[in-house]
Amino acid sequence: FCVASYNFADTDGDFQLEHFDNEVQHDQDCGMIEMMVKADNISRTEWPSEEDHGLRMMVSPWSPPPWMKAPTPDDDKGAEHAAEMTGSATPSCLREGTGKSSKYAETWALFFTKFITAYKKLGINMFAVTPQNEPEFPAPWDACAYTPKVENDFIAHHLGPLLRKTHPEVKILMFDHNKDHVSTWGKAILNQSSPASAYVDGTAIHWYAGGMDRLLDGAVGSANMHRFVSKLRSMNVSDDHLILGSEACHCPTTGYAGGDVGVAWARAERYAHAILSDLAAGSNGWIEWNMLLDAIGGPNHLGNLCDSPLLAVPYRAKGAQGVPKTQKWEHAGHPFGLPVGDNFTRDELDARGNPAAFVDKGVIIQPIYFYMGHISRHVRPGSRAVHALVDISSKGRTFRRVGHVGAGGGVNDNARVGMEVTLWPCEGSTRQSWKLNGKGQLQVSGHDWLGKPTTSCIGKSA
């Protein structure tokens, strides 16, 4: 996350970006560049067979500079442009839209190529860009809303031609939002009659549920992935079209802050389920939104606190003295209360799955880290998904011992209204335990992550 909005082209009316910060000084000063270079070097050293590309970096903008944006609903009436990078006008955040004659869209595309050039000079080669993070959401944080047609025009008339000319090696991934509407966007942008399709190399997707029930994040969208892959085939899109999970995280706050070890591990397991489901449906990769945050899931300048595999808790480091629990750059406060994890000793944390050796260094390793690390180590670039279905129902069920009537595998912590249901050969677990109720519904019972008993019904409406 970032502690404040920033950009590299603040001069109003500078359509040639003569005042663009070619040193990307902010990203140097805060240590981002140094960290990326070190990570790239480690990647090339640890996996020499992948030395030709090293760490693959993708860039996704959240908002153009305010002077390029149309006034948002929060701006003064009659304003020429947006006052801030937060929020967005609809259906297009850019002044003059994204048509051929839009000088703002042309300049915004130029911003992309100058940014890529600046990073390349510092030793970081970009693998791909997306035109916009979450284009369907005029969010209260840094945002820029597009419709499929608006993004199609931006790629076709501005970003696509300019990147082909200046950085032809950089791929363009369309969409970059939740799976709910990915097929709709694909139909508009990847159709061979669309001029943008010639420039698009792949599609970026997020794992979130379309509504705001955060306990459904990662539990929906698998069916849409299969629909989208089928749509690509029907439109004769190239087989090398990339599908990349470009953002995922659990919100709100962190497993450590919440203190419930069951929730922390359930979040990690949801990651594994979602990653494997996406790969099985045709995805080519997965990106965790943040690698390292603080104890409560920040810093975040608009209070959107979320989880991450690693947490920085320098005040818990061995020998630490005078280190505040809340750093000066954390603006969110404690909307969910003080971190419960701070109440556990190092040994208690170790027993819960947070290794004490790292607590002594001021780092909490969360369960998410182990799942992300395992899959990342073993599913390397160039891997191929093998479609297979293990069916051992004729020899006994995996989660139910011979002679036992009850379902096995522990409490069902997945039952929740709104969750997608898939049918598989019976493996005897509580996840597949159901009954036919008096309304002709398949009724599934269990608990949500927070321990609340739930009953979800499949079939006729209640």
C-alpha positions in Angstrom: 0.0 0.0 0.0 0.9 3.6 -0.2 0.7 6.3 2.5 -0.5 9.0 0.1 -1.6 9.6 -3.5 1.2 10.6 -5.9 2.1 10.8 -9.6 5.0 11.9 -11.8 3.3 14.5 -14.0 1.7 17.2 -11.9 2.0 20.1 -14.4 -1.4 21.1 -15.7 -1.5 21.3 -19.5 1.8 19.6 -20.0 0.6 17.4 -22.9 4.1 16.4 -24.0 5.0 15.6 -20.4 8.2 17.7 -20.6 8.0 18.0 -16.8 7.6 14.3 -16.2 9.8 13.0 -13.4 12.0 10.7 -15.4 13.8 9.7 -12.2 10.6 8.4 -10.6 12.0 9.9 -7.5 9.2 8.9 -5.1 9.7 5.2 -6.0 13.5 5.6 -5.4 13.2 7.5 -2.2 10.8 5.0 -0.5 12.9 2.0 -1.4 10.6 0.4 -4.0 13.1 0.4 -6.8 15.9 -1.0 -4.6 13.6 -3.8 -3.4 12.5 -4.7 -6.9 16.1 -4.8 -8.2 17.2 -7.0 -5.3 14.2 -9.3 -5.8 15.0 -9.6 -9.5 18.6 -10.5 -8.7 17.5 -13.2 -6.2 15.0 -14.6 -8.7 17.7 -15.0 -11.3 20.2 -16.5 -8.9 17.7 -19.0 -7.2 16.2 -20.1 -10.5 19.0 -19.9 -13.1 16.8 -21.7 -15.7 14.6 -18.5 -15.6 17.5 -16.1 -15.8 16.4 -14.8 -19.2 13.4 -13.0 -17.7 14.0 -12.9 -13.9 11.2 -11.4 -11.9 8.2 -10.5 -14.1 6.9 -7.1 -13.2 3.4 -5.8 -14.0 2.3 -2.2 -13.6 -1.4 -1.2 -13.1 -2.3 2.5 -12.7 -5.0 3.5 -10.2 -5.5 7.1 -11.4 -4.1 9.6 -13.9 -2.9 13.0 -12.5 -6.0 15.1 -11.4 -5.6 17.6 -14.3 -6.2 14.8 -16.8 -9.4 13.7 -15.1 -12.9 14.9 -15.5 -14.5 16.4 -12.4 -15.9 13.8 -10.0 -19.2 14.0 -8.1 -17.2 15.4 -5.1 -15.7 18.3 -7.1 -17.0 21.8 -7.1 -19.7 22.5 -9.6 -18.2 24.0 -12.8 -14.7 22.7 -12.0 -12.5 22.1 -15.1 -11.0 18.9 -13.8 -10.8 16.7 -10.8 -9.1 18.1 -7.7 -7.7 14.8 -6.4 -6.7 11.4 -7.7 -9.4 9.8 -5.5 -12.8 9.1 -7.0 -13.8 9.1 -10.7 -16.3 10.5 -13.1 -18.3 7.9 -15.1 -18.4 6.4 -17.7 -14.9 7.7 -18.4 -12.6 9.4 -15.9 -10.5 11.1 -18.6 -11.3 14.6 -19.8 -12.5 14.4 -23.4 -12.9 10.6 -23.1 -10.7 8.1 -24.9 -11.7 8.8 -28.6 -9.1 9.3 -31.3 -9.0 13.1 -30.8 -8.7 13.1 -27.0 -5.4 14.9 -26.1 -5.8 13.8 -22.5 -6.0 10.1 -23.5 -3.0 10.6 -25.7 -1.0 12.2 -22.9 -2.1 9.5 -20.4 -0.8 6.8 -22.8 2.5 8.8 -23.1 2.7 8.7 -19.3 2.7 4.9 -19.5 5.6 4.8 -21.9 7.7 7.4 -20.0 7.1 5.4 -16.8 8.3 2.2 -18.4 11.4 3.9 -19.8 12.2 5.4 -16.4 12.0 2.1 -14.7 14.1 0.4 -17.5 16.9 2.9 -16.9 16.9 1.9 -13.3 17.3 -1.8 -14.1 13.6 -2.9 -14.0 12.0 -4.3 -17.2 8.2 -4.4 -17.3 6.6 -7.6 -18.4 3.0 -6.2 -18.7 0.7 -3.3 -18.1 -3.0 -3.1 -17.6 -4.8 0.1 -18.8 -6.5 0.6 -15.4 -7.0 -1.1 -12.0 -10.6 -2.0 -11.4 -12.1 0.1 -14.2 -15.8 -0.7 -13.2 -15.4 0.9 -9.7 -15.4 4.7 -9.3 -13.8 4.0 -5.9 -13.4 6.5 -3.0 -9.7 5.9 -3.3 -7.5 6.5 -6.3 -9.6 5.5 -9.3 -10.4 5.9 -13.0 -13.6 4.4 -14.3 -14.0 2.9 -17.8 -16.7 1.0 -19.6 -15.7 -1.8 -22.0 -16.0 0.6 -24.9 -14.0 3.4 -23.2 -11.1 1.0 -22.4 -11.4 -0.5 -25.9 -11.0 3.0 -27.5 -8.1 3.9 -25.1 -6.2 0.7 -26.2 -7.1 0.9 -29.9 -6.3 4.6 -30.4 -3.7 5.5 -27.8 -2.0 2.9 -25.5 -1.8 0.1 -28.0 -0.1 1.9 -30.9 2.2 3.9 -28.6 3.5 0.9 -26.7 4.0 -1.1 -29.9 6.2 1.7 -31.1 8.1 2.5 -27.9 8.1 -0.8 -25.8 6.9 -3.6 -28.1 8.1 -6.2 -25.6 5.6 -5.1 -22.9 2.3 -6.9 -22.9 -1.1 -5.3 -22.5 -3.6 -7.1 -20.3 -7.2 -5.9 -20.5 -9.9 -5.5 -17.8 -8.1 -6.0 -14.4 -11.2 -6.4 -12.3 -13.5 -9.1 -10.8 -14.4 -12.2 -12.7 -18.1 -11.3 -12.7 -18.0 -9.4 -16.0 -14.9 -10.7 -17.6 -16.7 -12.3 -20.5 -18.6 -9.1 -21.2 -15.3 -7.2 -21.4 -13.7 -9.9 -23.5 -16.6 -9.8 -26.0 -16.2 -6.1 -26.4 -12.4 -5.9 -26.6 -11.1 -9.2 -27.9 -13.6 -9.5 -30.7 -11.7 -9.6 -34.0 -13.7 -6.7 -35.3 -12.3 -4.6 -32.5 -9.1 -2.7 -33.4 -8.0 -3.0 -29.8 -7.8 -6.8 -30.0 -4.6 -6.6 -32.1 -2.8 -5.0 -29.1 -4.1 -7.1 -26.3 -2.0 -10.0 -25.1 -4.0 -11.2 -22.1 -6.6 -10.5 -19.5 -6.1 -9.6 -15.8 -8.7 -10.6 -13.2 -9.2 -10.0 -9.5 -10.5 -12.6 -7.1 -13.0 -10.5 -5.2 -16.8 -11.2 -5.0 -18.8 -8.7 -6.9 -20.7 -7.5 -3.8 -19.2 -6.3 -0.6 -19.4 -9.5 1.4 -15.7 -10.0 2.0 -16.3 -13.5 3.3 -17.1 -14.5 -0.3 -13.9 -13.2 -1.8 -12.2 -16.1 -3.6 -15.3 -18.2 -3.3 -17.0 -17.1 -6.5 -15.9 -16.7 -10.1 -14.7 -20.1 -11.0 -17.6 -20.7 -13.3 -17.0 -17.3 -14.9 -13.4 -18.4 -15.6 -14.7 -21.4 -17.4 -17.2 -19.3 -19.3 -14.5 -16.8 -20.3 -12.1 -19.5 -21.6 -15.0 -20.9 -23.7 -15.7 -17.4 -24.9 -12.0 -17.0 -26.0 -12.2 -20.2 -28.0 -15.5 -19.2 -29.6 -13.9 -15.9 -30.7 -10.8 -17.7 -32.0 -8.5 -15.8 -29.6 -5.0 -17.1 -29.7 -4.1 -20.0 -27.4 -1.3 -18.0 -25.9 -3.7 -15.4 -24.5 -2.6 -14.9 -20.9 -5.1 -15.0 -18.0 -3.5 -13.5 -14.9 -4.9 -13.2 -11.4 -3.6 -9.8 -10.9 -4.9 -9.0 -7.4 -6.0 -10.8 -4.3 -6.2 -10.2 -0.6 -8.3 -10.8 2.4 -10.0 -7.9 4.0 -10.6 -6.4 6.5 -7.4 -6.2 8.7 -5.1 -9.2 9.3 -5.3 -12.7 10.8 -2.7 -11.6 13.4 -4.8 -8.5 14.4 -8.0 -10.5 14.6 -6.3 -13.1 16.8 -8.4 -16.1 15.7 -6.0 -18.8 14.4 -8.9 -20.5 12.7 -9.7 -17.5 10.6 -6.0 -17.0 9.7 -5.7 -20.6 8.4 -9.1 -20.4 6.7 -7.9 -17.4 4.8 -4.8 -19.3 3.7 -6.8 -22.3 2.6 -9.2 -20.1 0.6 -6.1 -18.8 -1.3 -5.0 -22.3 -2.1 -8.5 -23.3 -3.2 -8.9 -20.2 -5.4 -5.4 -20.5 -7.0 -5.9 -24.2 -7.9 -9.4 -23.5 -9.2 -8.2 -20.7 -11.4 -5.3 -22.7 -12.7 -7.6 -25.6 -13.5 -9.9 -23.2 -15.4 -7.1 -21.8 -17.5 -5.4 -19.1 -15.5 -1.6 -18.6 -16.0 -0.7 -17.0 -12.6 -1.6 -15.3 -9.4 -0.5 -12.1 -7.7 -0.9 -11.3 -4.0 -1.7 -7.7 -3.6 0.8 -7.0 -0.8 3.7 -9.0 0.4 4.3 -7.1 3.6 2.1 -4.9 5.7 1.9 -3.7 9.3 0.1 -5.5 12.1 -3.3 -4.1 11.3 -3.0 -4.3 7.4 -1.7 -0.9 6.6 -0.4 1.6 5.9 -3.3 2.8 3.9 -4.2 6.4 3.4 -7.9 5.7 3.1 -8.3 3.0 5.8 -8.7 0.0 3.4 -6.9 -2.4 5.7 -6.2 -5.9 4.4 -4.1 -9.0 5.0 -0.7 -10.1 3.7 1.6 -13.1 4.0 4.2 -11.1 6.1 3.6 -8.5 8.7 6.1 -6.0 10.0 6.1 -5.8 13.8 9.4 -4.1 14.6 8.3 -3.5 18.2 8.3 -7.3 18.8 11.9 -7.8 17.5 14.3 -9.2 20.1 16.0 -6.3 21.9 13.7 -3.7 20.5 13.4 -0.6 22.7 11.4 2.5 22.1 9.8 1.3 18.9 6.2 2.5 18.7 3.5 -0.1 17.9 2.0 2.4 15.4 4.3 4.1 13.0 3.9 7.7 12.1 2.9 6.9 8.6 -0.1 4.8 9.7 -3.2 7.0 9.3 -5.9 4.4 9.8 -5.9 4.2 13.5 -7.5 1.0 14.9 -11.0 0.7 13.4 -11.2 -2.9 14.4 -9.5 -2.6 17.8 -5.9 -3.1 18.9 -4.2 -6.2 17.4 -5.1 -9.2 19.4 -1.9 -10.9 18.3 0.1 -8.5 20.4 -1.3 -10.3 23.5 0.3 -13.6 22.6 3.9 -14.5 23.6 6.4 -15.5 21.0 6.0 -19.1 22.1 2.2 -18.9 21.8 2.6 -17.4 18.3 5.0 -20.2 17.4 2.5 -22.8 18.4 -0.2 -21.1 16.3 2.0 -21.3 13.2 3.8 -17.9 13.4 7.5 -19.0 13.7 9.2 -17.6 16.7 12.5 -17.1 15.0 10.9 -14.5 12.7 9.0 -12.9 15.5 12.4 -12.2 17.1 13.3 -10.3 13.9 10.1 -8.3 14.0 8.2 -10.2 11.3 5.0 -12.2 11.6 4.9 -15.0 9.1 1.2 -15.8 8.5 -0.4 -19.0 7.2 -1.0 -17.4 3.9 2.8 -17.2 3.4 3.1 -21.0 3.5 0.5 -21.6 0.9 1.8 -18.9 -1.4 5.3 -20.1 -0.9 4.6 -23.7 -1.6 2.7 -23.0 -4.8 5.2 -20.4 -6.0 8.1 -22.7 -5.5 6.6 -25.7 -7.3 4.5 -24.1 -10.0 7.2 -22.3 -11.9 6.9 -20.4 -15.2 6.5 -22.8 -18.1 4.5 -25.3 -16.0 1.5 -26.8 -17.6 -1.8 -27.7 -16.0 -2.8 -31.4 -16.2 -6.5 -31.8 -16.2 -7.4 -34.8 -14.1 -10.1 -36.0 -11.8 -9.3 -38.5 -9.0 -12.3 -40.7 -8.3 -11.8 -43.3 -5.6 -15.4 -43.5 -4.5 -15.5 -47.2 -5.4 -12.7 -47.9 -2.9 -13.9 -45.8 0.0 -14.1 -42.1 0.6 -11.0 -40.0 1.3 -12.5 -38.2 4.4 -14.6 -41.0 5.8 -13.1 -44.0 7.4 -14.5 -47.4 6.6 -17.5 -48.2 8.9 -18.1 -44.5 9.8 -21.4 -42.9 8.9 -20.6 -39.3 9.7 -18.8 -37.1 7.3 -15.1 -36.4 8.0 -12.6 -33.6 7.4 -13.6 -31.3 10.3 -16.3 -28.6 10.5 -17.6 -27.2 7.3 -16.3 -23.6 7.3 -17.5 -22.8 3.8 -21.3 -22.8 3.9 -22.4 -19.2 3.2 -25.2 -17.7 1.2 -23.9 -16.5 -2.2 -21.1 -19.1 -2.5 -20.8 -20.9 -5.8 -21.4 -24.7 -5.7 -19.6 -27.2 -7.8 -20.4 -31.0 -7.9 -17.6 -33.6 -7.6 -17.4 -37.3 -6.9 -18.1 -37.9 -3.3 -15.0 -37.7 -1.0 -16.9 -38.1 2.3 -16.1 -34.7 3.8 -18.3 -32.2 5.7 -18.0 -29.9 2.7 -20.2 -32.4 0.8 -22.6 -33.2 3.6 -26.2 -32.1 2.6 -29.8 -33.1 3.0 -32.9 -32.7 0.9 -35.3 -30.5 2.9 -39.0 -30.2 2.7 -38.9 -27.4 0.1 -37.0 -29.6 -2.4 -33.7 -27.8 -1.7 -30.3 -29.3 -1.1 -29.4 -27.8 2.3 -25.8 -27.4 3.4 -25.0 -26.5 7.0 -21.8 -25.4 8.6 -20.1 -22.2 10.0 -18.6 -19.2 8.4 -15.0 -18.1 9.2 -16.2 -16.1 12.1 -17.8 -19.2 13.8 -21.4 -18.2 13.0 -23.6 -21.2 12.2 -24.9 -21.0 8.7 -27.4 -22.8 6.5 -27.3 -22.4 2.8 -29.8 -23.9 0.3 -29.3 -24.9 -3.3 -32.3 -25.2 -5.6 -35.7 -23.7 -5.4 -35.9 -20.3 -3.7 -37.0 -20.3 -0.1 
